[in-house]
Amino acid sequence: QPLSDPNDVDGDTVSILTGILSAAAYASIHIFIWNLPFASSQEQTLWRTSSLLLFTMVAITPLAVSNFDSSSQGRQLQRVTLIILIFAIVCVSCLARGLIAVLSIYAFWSQPEGIYRELDWSQFLPFFG
């Protein structure tokens, strides 16, 4: 049902929308890195797959949540199916986020030896030097 008054939004709706927008922003940031160079083609494929999974889960979540009927009159099979779907969404999202975290940490370890040497930042900021 459309909202006639913006003040009629309940706390659950705001929480759900905030979660969805946050997850979409997180997934979008990782999709933007789609064509950056990776150490190997396997890492790039894993990154792309994880990013797409995250974004897909963001798209599926509102459908699952909007169809969830928590009332006692709701059909038991529908409720169980939706709970399993939500559980699967959470598991896939956690797996994809974990994989992205591991790939990010691995990217630091796979850098050339001298990349982490101390820089003289004053040469880049002449008004401090």
TIVO-2410 file (N, C-alpha, C; in nm, 3 decimals):
# residues 129
REC num residu      c1      c2      c3 atome chaine
REC   1      Q   0.083  -0.118   0.000     N      A
REC   1      Q   0.000   0.000   0.000    CA      A
REC   1      Q   0.088   0.124   0.000     C      A
REC   2      P   0.053   0.224  -0.081     N      A
REC   2      P   0.134   0.344  -0.086    CA      A
REC   2      P   0.121   0.424   0.043     C      A
REC   3      L   0.228   0.490   0.077     N      A
REC   3      L   0.227   0.573   0.197    CA      A
REC   3      L   0.172   0.710   0.163     C      A
REC   4      S   0.070   0.752   0.238     N      A
REC   4      S   0.015   0.884   0.213    CA      A
REC   4      S   0.087   0.988   0.298     C      A
REC   5      D   0.134   0.948   0.415     N      A
REC   5      D   0.202   1.040   0.505    CA      A
REC   5      D   0.339   0.981   0.538     C      A
REC   6      P   0.446   1.053   0.512     N      A
REC   6      P   0.579   0.998   0.541    CA      A
REC   6      P   0.600   0.967   0.688     C      A
REC   7      N   0.523   1.026   0.775     N      A
REC   7      N   0.536   1.000   0.918    CA      A
REC   7      N   0.472   0.868   0.961     C      A
REC   8      D   0.401   0.801   0.869     N      A
REC   8      D   0.335   0.675   0.900    CA      A
REC   8      D   0.428   0.554   0.885     C      A
REC   9      V   0.554   0.574   0.851     N      A
REC   9      V   0.648   0.464   0.832    CA      A
REC   9      V   0.685   0.408   0.968     C      A
REC  10      D   0.672   0.277   0.983     N      A
REC  10      D   0.706   0.216   1.111    CA      A
REC  10      D   0.855   0.183   1.117     C      A
REC  11      G   0.904   0.153   1.236     N      A
REC  11      G   1.046   0.128   1.258    CA      A
REC  11      G   1.098   0.007   1.183     C      A
REC  12      D   1.015  -0.097   1.167     N      A
REC  12      D   1.059  -0.216   1.095    CA      A
REC  12      D   1.087  -0.185   0.949     C      A
REC  13      T   1.002  -0.106   0.887     N      A
REC  13      T   1.021  -0.070   0.747    CA      A
REC  13      T   1.149   0.010   0.729     C      A
REC  14      V   1.174   0.104   0.818     N      A
REC  14      V   1.295   0.184   0.811    CA      A
REC  14      V   1.418   0.095   0.829     C      A
REC  15      S   1.412   0.002   0.921     N      A
REC  15      S   1.525  -0.089   0.945    CA      A
REC  15      S   1.552  -0.176   0.823     C      A
REC  16      I   1.447  -0.228   0.762     N      A
REC  16      I   1.462  -0.312   0.645    CA      A
REC  16      I   1.520  -0.232   0.528     C      A
REC  17      L   1.467  -0.112   0.505     N      A
REC  17      L   1.518  -0.030   0.396    CA      A
REC  17      L   1.663   0.012   0.420     C      A
REC  18      T   1.697   0.045   0.543     N      A
REC  18      T   1.835   0.081   0.575    CA      A
REC  18      T   1.928  -0.036   0.550     C      A
REC  19      G   1.888  -0.155   0.591     N      A
REC  19      G   1.970  -0.274   0.567    CA      A
REC  19      G   1.988  -0.303   0.419     C      A
REC  20      I   1.881  -0.291   0.343     N      A
REC  20      I   1.888  -0.317   0.199    CA      A
REC  20      I   1.976  -0.215   0.130     C      A
REC  21      L   1.960  -0.087   0.164     N      A
REC  21      L   2.042   0.017   0.102    CA      A
REC  21      L   2.190   0.003   0.140     C      A
REC  22      S   2.217  -0.034   0.264     N      A
REC  22      S   2.355  -0.054   0.307    CA      A
REC  22      S   2.418  -0.172   0.232     C      A
REC  23      A   2.344  -0.281   0.222     N      A
REC  23      A   2.396  -0.399   0.150    CA      A
REC  23      A   2.415  -0.368   0.002     C      A
REC  24      A   2.325  -0.290  -0.057     N      A
REC  24      A   2.339  -0.253  -0.198    CA      A
REC  24      A   2.462  -0.164  -0.219     C      A
REC  25      A   2.486  -0.073  -0.127     N      A
REC  25      A   2.605   0.013  -0.137    CA      A
REC  25      A   2.732  -0.070  -0.124     C      A
REC  26      Y   2.734  -0.164  -0.030     N      A
REC  26      Y   2.850  -0.251  -0.010    CA      A
REC  26      Y   2.877  -0.334  -0.136     C      A
REC  27      A   2.773  -0.393  -0.192     N      A
REC  27      A   2.788  -0.474  -0.313    CA      A
REC  27      A   2.832  -0.387  -0.431     C      A
REC  28      S   2.778  -0.267  -0.441     N      A
REC  28      S   2.812  -0.178  -0.552    CA      A
REC  28      S   2.959  -0.138  -0.549     C      A
REC  29      I   3.011  -0.112  -0.432     N      A
REC  29      I   3.153  -0.076  -0.419    CA      A
REC  29      I   3.240  -0.187  -0.476     C      A
REC  30      H   3.204  -0.310  -0.447     N      A
REC  30      H   3.285  -0.423  -0.495    CA      A
REC  30      H   3.263  -0.451  -0.643     C      A
REC  31      I   3.147  -0.418  -0.696     N      A
REC  31      I   3.123  -0.432  -0.839    CA      A
REC  31      I   3.202  -0.328  -0.917     C      A
REC  32      F   3.223  -0.209  -0.858     N      A
REC  32      F   3.302  -0.105  -0.926    CA      A
REC  32      F   3.445  -0.149  -0.952     C      A
REC  33      I   3.495  -0.246  -0.875     N      A
REC  33      I   3.632  -0.294  -0.890    CA      A
REC  33      I   3.640  -0.405  -0.995     C      A
REC  34      W   3.536  -0.425  -1.069     N      A
REC  34      W   3.521  -0.533  -1.165    CA      A
REC  34      W   3.641  -0.547  -1.259     C      A
REC  35      N   3.686  -0.437  -1.317     N      A
REC  35      N   3.790  -0.443  -1.420    CA      A
REC  35      N   3.929  -0.404  -1.372     C      A
REC  36      L   3.948  -0.385  -1.244     N      A
REC  36      L   4.082  -0.355  -1.195    CA      A
REC  36      L   4.170  -0.478  -1.208     C      A
REC  37      P   4.302  -0.458  -1.218     N      A
REC  37      P   4.391  -0.575  -1.231    CA      A
REC  37      P   4.399  -0.655  -1.101     C      A
REC  38      F   4.397  -0.786  -1.116     N      A
REC  38      F   4.411  -0.878  -1.004    CA      A
REC  38      F   4.538  -0.960  -1.026     C      A
REC  39      A   4.588  -1.021  -0.920     N      A
REC  39      A   4.711  -1.100  -0.929    CA      A
REC  39      A   4.693  -1.221  -1.021     C      A
REC  40      S   4.572  -1.276  -1.025     N      A
REC  40      S   4.547  -1.391  -1.113    CA      A
REC  40      S   4.403  -1.386  -1.163     C      A
REC  41      S   4.378  -1.462  -1.267     N      A
REC  41      S   4.242  -1.466  -1.322    CA      A
REC  41      S   4.146  -1.536  -1.227     C      A
REC  42      Q   4.198  -1.629  -1.144     N      A
REC  42      Q   4.112  -1.697  -1.046    CA      A
REC  42      Q   4.063  -1.599  -0.941     C      A
REC  43      E   4.153  -1.511  -0.894     N      A
REC  43      E   4.112  -1.410  -0.797    CA      A
REC  43      E   4.007  -1.317  -0.855     C      A
REC  44      Q   4.027  -1.277  -0.980     N      A
REC  44      Q   3.931  -1.189  -1.045    CA      A
REC  44      Q   3.794  -1.257  -1.059     C      A
REC  45      T   3.795  -1.384  -1.096     N      A
REC  45      T   3.669  -1.459  -1.109    CA      A
REC  45      T   3.600  -1.473  -0.975     C      A
REC  46      L   3.675  -1.505  -0.871     N      A
REC  46      L   3.616  -1.516  -0.737    CA      A
REC  46      L   3.558  -1.382  -0.691     C      A
REC  47      W   3.631  -1.274  -0.717     N      A
REC  47      W   3.584  -1.140  -0.679    CA      A
REC  47      W   3.454  -1.106  -0.752     C      A
REC  48      R   3.453  -1.130  -0.882     N      A
REC  48      R   3.334  -1.099  -0.961    CA      A
REC  48      R   3.214  -1.183  -0.917     C      A
REC  49      T   3.238  -1.311  -0.894     N      A
REC  49      T   3.130  -1.399  -0.851    CA      A
REC  49      T   3.075  -1.355  -0.716     C      A
REC  50      S   3.163  -1.324  -0.623     N      A
REC  50      S   3.119  -1.280  -0.491    CA      A
REC  50      S   3.042  -1.149  -0.499     C      A
REC  51      S   3.090  -1.057  -0.581     N      A
REC  51      S   3.021  -0.928  -0.595    CA      A
REC  51      S   2.881  -0.947  -0.654     C      A
REC  52      L   2.872  -1.032  -0.755     N      A
REC  52      L   2.741  -1.057  -0.815    CA      A
REC  52      L   2.647  -1.128  -0.718     C      A
REC  53      L   2.702  -1.222  -0.641     N      A
REC  53      L   2.620  -1.290  -0.540    CA      A
REC  53      L   2.567  -1.191  -0.437     C      A
REC  54      L   2.653  -1.101  -0.392     N      A
REC  54      L   2.609  -1.001  -0.295    CA      A
REC  54      L   2.497  -0.915  -0.352     C      A
REC  55      F   2.514  -0.870  -0.475     N      A
REC  55      F   2.412  -0.784  -0.534    CA      A
REC  55      F   2.283  -0.861  -0.560     C      A
REC  56      T   2.295  -0.988  -0.599     N      A
REC  56      T   2.177  -1.072  -0.621    CA      A
REC  56      T   2.101  -1.093  -0.490     C      A
REC  57      M   2.174  -1.115  -0.381     N      A
REC  57      M   2.108  -1.133  -0.252    CA      A
REC  57      M   2.035  -1.006  -0.209     C      A
REC  58      V   2.091  -0.891  -0.245     N      A
REC  58      V   2.023  -0.764  -0.214    CA      A
REC  58      V   1.893  -0.755  -0.292     C      A
REC  59      A   1.892  -0.804  -0.415     N      A
REC  59      A   1.771  -0.800  -0.497    CA      A
REC  59      A   1.666  -0.900  -0.450     C      A
REC  60      I   1.711  -1.015  -0.401     N      A
REC  60      I   1.617  -1.120  -0.359    CA      A
REC  60      I   1.558  -1.093  -0.221     C      A
REC  61      T   1.635  -1.032  -0.133     N      A
REC  61      T   1.592  -1.011   0.005    CA      A
REC  61      T   1.458  -0.938   0.017     C      A
REC  62      P   1.436  -0.826  -0.053     N      A
REC  62      P   1.305  -0.760  -0.038    CA      A
REC  62      P   1.189  -0.848  -0.080     C      A
REC  63      L   1.211  -0.932  -0.181     N      A
REC  63      L   1.103  -1.022  -0.223    CA      A
REC  63      L   1.070  -1.123  -0.113     C      A
REC  64      A   1.173  -1.177  -0.051     N      A
REC  64      A   1.151  -1.275   0.055    CA      A
REC  64      A   1.086  -1.211   0.176     C      A
REC  65      V   1.134  -1.093   0.214     N      A
REC  65      V   1.081  -1.026   0.333    CA      A
REC  65      V   0.938  -0.978   0.310     C      A
REC  66      S   0.909  -0.926   0.192     N      A
REC  66      S   0.774  -0.874   0.165    CA      A
REC  66      S   0.670  -0.985   0.158     C      A
REC  67      N   0.711  -1.106   0.124     N      A
REC  67      N   0.617  -1.218   0.115    CA      A
REC  67      N   0.606  -1.296   0.245     C      A
REC  68      F   0.685  -1.259   0.344     N      A
REC  68      F   0.684  -1.334   0.470    CA      A
REC  68      F   0.560  -1.298   0.550     C      A
REC  69      D   0.480  -1.398   0.580     N      A
REC  69      D   0.358  -1.380   0.657    CA      A
REC  69      D   0.378  -1.443   0.793     C      A
REC  70      S   0.399  -1.360   0.894     N      A
REC  70      S   0.427  -1.413   1.027    CA      A
REC  70      S   0.300  -1.437   1.108     C      A
REC  71      S   0.185  -1.411   1.050     N      A
REC  71      S   0.060  -1.432   1.125    CA      A
REC  71      S   0.031  -1.581   1.140     C      A
REC  72      S  -0.046  -1.613   1.239     N      A
REC  72      S  -0.079  -1.753   1.265    CA      A
REC  72      S  -0.172  -1.809   1.157     C      A
REC  73      Q  -0.235  -1.721   1.079     N      A
REC  73      Q  -0.323  -1.769   0.972    CA      A
REC  73      Q  -0.244  -1.806   0.845     C      A
REC  74      G  -0.117  -1.765   0.839     N      A
REC  74      G  -0.034  -1.795   0.722    CA      A
REC  74      G  -0.015  -1.945   0.707     C      A
REC  75      R  -0.003  -1.988   0.585     N      A
REC  75      R   0.017  -2.131   0.560    CA      A
REC  75      R   0.152  -2.174   0.613     C      A
REC  76      Q   0.154  -2.286   0.681     N      A
REC  76      Q   0.277  -2.335   0.745    CA      A
REC  76      Q   0.386  -2.363   0.644     C      A
REC  77      L   0.352  -2.423   0.531     N      A
REC  77      L   0.451  -2.455   0.429    CA      A
REC  77      L   0.516  -2.328   0.373     C      A
REC  78      Q   0.434  -2.226   0.349     N      A
REC  78      Q   0.486  -2.099   0.298    CA      A
REC  78      Q   0.581  -2.037   0.400     C      A
REC  79      R   0.545  -2.040   0.525     N      A
REC  79      R   0.630  -1.982   0.629    CA      A
REC  79      R   0.763  -2.056   0.639     C      A
REC  80      V   0.759  -2.188   0.635     N      A
REC  80      V   0.883  -2.268   0.643    CA      A
REC  80      V   0.970  -2.242   0.520     C      A
REC  81      T   0.909  -2.238   0.402     N      A
REC  81      T   0.984  -2.213   0.279    CA      A
REC  81      T   1.052  -2.076   0.283     C      A
REC  82      L   0.981  -1.976   0.329     N      A
REC  82      L   1.040  -1.842   0.335    CA      A
REC  82      L   1.149  -1.833   0.440     C      A
REC  83      I   1.134  -1.902   0.550     N      A
REC  83      I   1.239  -1.903   0.652    CA      A
REC  83      I   1.365  -1.969   0.596     C      A
REC  84      I   1.347  -2.079   0.522     N      A
REC  84      I   1.462  -2.147   0.460    CA      A
REC  84      I   1.526  -2.055   0.355     C      A
REC  85      L   1.445  -1.983   0.278     N      A
REC  85      L   1.497  -1.891   0.178    CA      A
REC  85      L   1.577  -1.779   0.244     C      A
REC  86      I   1.526  -1.722   0.349     N      A
REC  86      I   1.597  -1.616   0.420    CA      A
REC  86      I   1.727  -1.671   0.480     C      A
REC  87      F   1.723  -1.791   0.534     N      A
REC  87      F   1.844  -1.853   0.588    CA      A
REC  87      F   1.948  -1.873   0.478     C      A
REC  88      A   1.904  -1.917   0.360     N      A
REC  88      A   1.996  -1.937   0.247    CA      A
REC  88      A   2.055  -1.804   0.202     C      A
REC  89      I   1.975  -1.699   0.199     N      A
REC  89      I   2.024  -1.566   0.162    CA      A
REC  89      I   2.133  -1.521   0.259     C      A
REC  90      V   2.109  -1.539   0.387     N      A
REC  90      V   2.207  -1.499   0.488    CA      A
REC  90      V   2.335  -1.581   0.471     C      A
REC  91      C   2.324  -1.710   0.450     N      A
REC  91      C   2.443  -1.795   0.435    CA      A
REC  91      C   2.524  -1.757   0.311     C      A
REC  92      V   2.457  -1.737   0.198     N      A
REC  92      V   2.528  -1.701   0.074    CA      A
REC  92      V   2.592  -1.563   0.089     C      A
REC  93      S   2.522  -1.470   0.151     N      A
REC  93      S   2.578  -1.336   0.172    CA      A
REC  93      S   2.701  -1.342   0.261     C      A
REC  94      C   2.695  -1.418   0.368     N      A
REC  94      C   2.811  -1.431   0.458    CA      A
REC  94      C   2.929  -1.496   0.386     C      A
REC  95      L   2.902  -1.597   0.307     N      A
REC  95      L   3.008  -1.664   0.231    CA      A
REC  95      L   3.072  -1.567   0.132     C      A
REC  96      A   2.991  -1.491   0.059     N      A
REC  96      A   3.045  -1.396  -0.039    CA      A
REC  96      A   3.124  -1.285   0.029     C      A
REC  97      R   3.072  -1.233   0.141     N      A
REC  97      R   3.146  -1.128   0.215    CA      A
REC  97      R   3.276  -1.183   0.271     C      A
REC  98      G   3.273  -1.304   0.321     N      A
REC  98      G   3.396  -1.365   0.374    CA      A
REC  98      G   3.499  -1.384   0.265     C      A
REC  99      L   3.455  -1.428   0.148     N      A
REC  99      L   3.547  -1.448   0.036    CA      A
REC  99      L   3.609  -1.316  -0.008     C      A
REC 100      I   3.529  -1.211  -0.013     N      A
REC 100      I   3.581  -1.079  -0.048    CA      A
REC 100      I   3.682  -1.032   0.056     C      A
REC 101      A   3.655  -1.057   0.183     N      A
REC 101      A   3.750  -1.019   0.288    CA      A
REC 101      A   3.881  -1.094   0.273     C      A
REC 102      V   3.875  -1.224   0.248     N      A
REC 102      V   3.996  -1.305   0.229    CA      A
REC 102      V   4.074  -1.257   0.107     C      A
REC 103      L   4.004  -1.229  -0.004     N      A
REC 103      L   4.071  -1.180  -0.124    CA      A
REC 103      L   4.136  -1.043  -0.101     C      A
REC 104      S   4.072  -0.959  -0.023     N      A
REC 104      S   4.129  -0.828   0.008    CA      A
REC 104      S   4.257  -0.842   0.090     C      A
REC 105      I   4.255  -0.928   0.190     N      A
REC 105      I   4.374  -0.950   0.272    CA      A
REC 105      I   4.485  -1.014   0.189     C      A
REC 106      Y   4.449  -1.110   0.105     N      A
REC 106      Y   4.548  -1.175   0.020    CA      A
REC 106      Y   4.613  -1.076  -0.077     C      A
REC 107      A   4.534  -0.978  -0.123     N      A
REC 107      A   4.588  -0.878  -0.216    CA      A
REC 107      A   4.701  -0.798  -0.151     C      A
REC 108      F   4.690  -0.772  -0.021     N      A
REC 108      F   4.799  -0.703   0.049    CA      A
REC 108      F   4.924  -0.790   0.056     C      A
REC 109      W   4.907  -0.917   0.080     N      A
REC 109      W   5.021  -1.008   0.092    CA      A
REC 109      W   5.090  -1.033  -0.042     C      A
REC 110      S   5.016  -1.023  -0.152     N      A
REC 110      S   5.074  -1.056  -0.282    CA      A
REC 110      S   5.139  -0.937  -0.351     C      A
REC 111      Q   5.151  -0.824  -0.284     N      A
REC 111      Q   5.214  -0.706  -0.341    CA      A
REC 111      Q   5.366  -0.723  -0.347     C      A
REC 112      P   5.433  -0.649  -0.435     N      A
REC 112      P   5.579  -0.657  -0.442    CA      A
REC 112      P   5.644  -0.616  -0.310     C      A
REC 113      E   5.765  -0.662  -0.289     N      A
REC 113      E   5.837  -0.644  -0.163    CA      A
REC 113      E   5.846  -0.499  -0.117     C      A
REC 114      G   5.884  -0.406  -0.202     N      A
REC 114      G   5.913  -0.271  -0.160    CA      A
REC 114      G   5.794  -0.178  -0.153     C      A
REC 115      I   5.675  -0.230  -0.173     N      A
REC 115      I   5.558  -0.142  -0.180    CA      A
REC 115      I   5.523  -0.078  -0.045     C      A
REC 116      Y   5.561  -0.142   0.064     N      A
REC 116      Y   5.523  -0.090   0.195    CA      A
REC 116      Y   5.634  -0.010   0.264     C      A
REC 117      R   5.735   0.029   0.189     N      A
REC 117      R   5.841   0.108   0.252    CA      A
REC 117      R   5.784   0.244   0.291     C      A
REC 118      E   5.850   0.306   0.382     N      A
REC 118      E   5.801   0.434   0.434    CA      A
REC 118      E   5.819   0.543   0.328     C      A
REC 119      L   5.715   0.622   0.309     N      A
REC 119      L   5.718   0.730   0.212    CA      A
REC 119      L   5.744   0.863   0.283     C      A
REC 120      D   5.810   0.952   0.214     N      A
REC 120      D   5.828   1.087   0.263    CA      A
REC 120      D   5.709   1.169   0.212     C      A
REC 121      W   5.603   1.176   0.292     N      A
REC 121      W   5.480   1.240   0.249    CA      A
REC 121      W   5.497   1.390   0.228     C      A
REC 122      S   5.601   1.449   0.285     N      A
REC 122      S   5.620   1.594   0.269    CA      A
REC 122      S   5.649   1.631   0.124     C      A
REC 123      Q   5.700   1.538   0.046     N      A
REC 123      Q   5.726   1.569  -0.095    CA      A
REC 123      Q   5.596   1.581  -0.174     C      A
REC 124      F   5.489   1.520  -0.124     N      A
REC 124      F   5.359   1.530  -0.191    CA      A
REC 124      F   5.276   1.646  -0.137     C      A
REC 125      L   5.313   1.697  -0.020     N      A
REC 125      L   5.242   1.808   0.044    CA      A
REC 125      L   5.340   1.922   0.067     C      A
REC 126      P   5.365   2.005  -0.033     N      A
REC 126      P   5.470   2.104  -0.023    CA      A
REC 126      P   5.448   2.208   0.087     C      A
REC 127      F   5.324   2.234   0.125     N      A
REC 127      F   5.300   2.334   0.228    CA      A
REC 127      F   5.335   2.283   0.368     C      A
REC 128      F   5.363   2.152   0.385     N      A
REC 128      F   5.409   2.099   0.514    CA      A
REC 128      F   5.560   2.085   0.517     C      A
REC 129      G   5.625   2.080   0.402     N      A
REC 129      G   5.767   2.050   0.396    CA      A
REC 129      G   5.857   2.167   0.401     C      A
***
